[in-house]
C-alpha cells in the first residue's frame, strides 16, 4: 500500500494516524517532492476509476491561474488535465491510497481509509 501525502495537510495526517493505529504496512510518497509523472497519474486514475478533473483541487491558486474551471471535462481534454496535474502537483487531491488489490481511494474520510485497508488485507 502506498499513500500520496502533503505533510501540511490535516486529512493526510489523519489518514496516517489511522493507518498507524491499525498497524498497516505502507509507503509514504510526498508527492510535492516526488512528483508523479503523467503515466503515474494515468495509472492512479485507472485504479481510482476517476477522471483527472475528479481529483483536481480547483480552489488552489494554480487552478485559478490556469483557468481550470473553464476547461472542458471530456475525453478529448483528459491529457491536458493530466499534464496540468503533473506540472502543478499541488492540484492533486490528497491523500491518495493505493491498495494491494490494485484499487485506490482518495482517503479524505476515515471510511475511505478503512476501505483501502480492507482491500489491502483481503
Secondary structure as UniProt FT lines:
FT   STRAND          2..5
FT   TURN            7..8
FT   HELIX           10..21
FT   TURN            22..23
FT   STRAND          27..30
FT   TURN            31..33
FT   HELIX           38..48
FT   HELIX           52..55
FT   TURN            58..59
FT   HELIX           61..66
FT   HELIX           68..70
FT   HELIX           75..77
FT   HELIX           78..87
FT   HELIX           89..91
FT   STRAND          96..98
FT   TURN            100..101
FT   STRAND          104..106
FT   HELIX           110..121
//
